Amino acid sequence: MSWISGPLLAFDLETTGTDVETDRIVTAAVVRLEADGSVSQERTWLLDPGVDIPEQASAIHGISTERAREHGVPAAAAVEEIARAVADGLRSGTPLVVMNARYDLSLLDRECLRYTVESVSERLGGPPSPVIDPLVIDKHVDKYRKGKRALHALCAHYGVPLDDAHDARADAVAAARVVRRLGEKHQPVAVMPLEDLHSLQTDAAAEQSLSLQAYLRRTGDPAAVVEPAWPLIPRRQQPQAGEGGPGASVRSR
């Protein structure tokens, strides 16, 4: 049976920025979609991230610093619940859909580190798997298509409604529906065992990153580095005692 005819777990974050090492979770959603596309279970969170939310981030997801402080739950408790929900879903055998997985899963991992919470990988005994990333798969199966590949663009391309973009729940549901449509359109992906599909995305994401890195270096940034790891960017190694260096205090903030 193809994975597109079974349940999917979808995960999405809205955050304070785009740096997985330093930015924080503002909202999160973990949603289970059944084979008919209906939502059978959902959990959403609004966090007080403990830092100011930049205006440019608020303009995207609509959550201000004041709203997060007044209505958000403490970040440490929410991060524990989010990591547990993601790990429990994967442990049940349900594939996890994450748009641009290396961002959301890596930022969640760093939040776990920040608050001394057991990470998804620690709960599972290995990196999150199987993960289905519509961004990576779409670039792999239709690499020469022009235009943007953001979620709203994929929804338009695959005919999936997205009525409330940058709401974590809406984005999670839309991402799961996109991968189903993608699988229906590209049957070789749909019939692939999940373990093989996960491995394909690991290789495809690395190839896509190297291609982008080469493009950036050709077009004006000779030192550009694009992270190849997927679905989780490895944590930076801590300096040894006495080494110091600019990374020494980053983890403790």
N, C-alpha and C positions, 0 to 999 in steps of 0.2 A: 504494500500500500504506500502511495506517495505521501510525503510529509505535508503536502498542501491540503490533503483531505483529513488531517487530524488537527488537534488543538495546538495553539501557539500561545506562548507567553511573550508579552511585549513590554519593553522597559524604556523609559525616557527620562531625561533630566533637563531642567532649566537652571541656569547657573549665573554666577557673578561675572563670568568672563570665559576665555577660551584656553587658558593655561591649566593643564591637568595637574600641575605640580602645586599651584598656589591658589587657584580659584575654588569656590565653594558651591555647594548645592543650595538652591533656593526652593525649587519644587521638584517632585519626583512622582512617577506613576509606574505601577506594575499591574498589568492587565492581562487577563486570560481570555482569548477568543476561541470559540468553538468552531467546528468545521463549517457551519453555515455563516460564519462571520459575526455572530452575535457575541456580545460581551457577557460572560458568565460570572466573572469575578474581577474585582478591581480594588486597588488600594492607592490612595494618593496622599501626598505629604506636602505641607507648607512649612518650611524651616526658617528659624531665625539663624542665619549663617554666622552670626557673631562678628560680622564686618559690614561696612557700608556696601550697599549694592550700587555700582556705578550707574549713572543716568543712562548711559548707552545700553546697558543690560536691561534696566527697567523699561526702556522704550521698546524692547523686543518682547519681553514676556509679561510686562504689565505689573510686576511686583516691585513696590518701592521699599526702601529701607524701613520706613515708618510702618508700613503694613506688615512686613516680615517680623519686626520686633513686637508688634502688638498682637498678631494672630499666629505667628509661627511657633512651632514646638522647638525645644532645645535641640541643637544640631546633633549632639552625641547620641541621644536616644533615637532620633529619626534615622541616623546612619545605620545604627544597629538593626532597626526594623527593615530598612531597605535592603541591606546586605542579606539578611535572613530570608526575606521574601524572594529575592533573586536566586539564592542558593537552593531554597526549598523547591522552587519551580524546576530548576535544572535537575535536581536530585530525583524528581518525580519522572524524569524522562521527557519532559516537554521542551522542545527547542525554544531558545530565547531569541526573539527578534529585537535588534537594536540598530537604529539608523546611525551610521558612523560609530560603530561599536567601540573602536579604540579610544574615542573621546569619553563617552559616557562611562564605560566600564573602568577606564583608567582613573577618571576623576573620582568615582566611587571608591576605588581602591585606595587613593591617596587620602580621602576623607576617613576611611577606616584606620589608616595609619595615623592620621592626625589625632583621632580620638581613642586610640588604642582599642579598636573594635576588631573582632575577627573578620577578616576579609572574605569575599566570596571564594577566592582560590583556597584559602585556608579551610573554609567550611567544606569544600568539595574535595580537598586533597590534590588539587591541580587547577590549571587555568579553566575559566568558564567554557563549557562545551556541552552540547552543540549550540553555536551561535549562528544566526542568519542575519546578515547585514545587507539590506537592499542597496545601499550605496556601492559596496564592493561588487556585489553580484551584477548589478546593472552595468557598471563600467566594464565588467568582464565579458558579458554576453553581447553588449552593444557598444563597444569601445569607440567607434568612430562617429557616433551620433553627436551632433553639435548641440550646444545649449547647456544650461545649468543642470546640476544633478542634486540640488538641494531637495528636501522632502517635498516642498510644494511643487517643484518641477516634476518629480517622479509621480506624484499624485495626478498631476495633469496628464502626463504621458500615459499612465496606466489606467486612467479613468476612475480614480478613487477620490471621493469627496474629502475635503479638508476644510472644515468650517471655522475652526478656531486654532489657527497655526500658532505655535509656540506656547500652547497649553500642553503640559506634559501628558495628560491623559489623551487628548485629541491626537497628539503626534504619535504616541505609542500605538493607538488603534490604527491610525492611517498607515504606519510603517508595516504593521502585520498584514493589512489588507493589500498593500503594495506587493509584498513578497508573494502572496497567493496569486495575484494577477500576473506577476512576473513569472512564476512557475508555470501557470497555465499557458503563457505565451511562449516560454522557452522550455519545452518538455524535457530535454536532457538534464536540466537542473532539477526539475520536479521529481524525476525518477531516481535521482542519485541518493544513495544512503546518506543519512545525516553525517556520519563520521567522515565520509568522502567529501561531502559538501563543505564541511568545516575546514578540512585540509585544503580543498581547492581555494577557499577564500583566504587562507593564510598565505598561500603562494601568490594569489592574484593581488592581494593588498600590498605585498612586498614589491611586486612588479610595478604596480601603479605608483607607489611611492618613489621608486627609483626613476621612473619615467618623468614624474613631476620634478624631482630633484634635478635631473639632467636639463629639463626645460628651464628651470629657474637659474641654473648656472650659466646656461647659454644666453639668457636674456637680461643679465645685469647683476646677478647675485652669485658670484663665484664661490662663496662659502656656504651656500644654502644646503641645509640638511633636512630631509623629510623622513620622519620616523617610519620604518618599514614594518614594525611589529604589529600584529593583529591577533586576537581582538583586545589584547591587553599590553600596554606599554610597560616594560619592566621598570621596577623602581630603581632610581639612581642609588648607587652604593654610598653608604655613609662613610665619611672620612674616618680613618683610624684615629685613636686618641693621640692628640698632639699634632695632628696633621693640619688642623685648621682649614683654611680655604673658604671660598665664598659659599660652598654648600653646607658648611658645618652648622649654621644657625637656622637654615631654612626649615628643617624638620621640626624645630622646637617652637616655631611661632604659632 
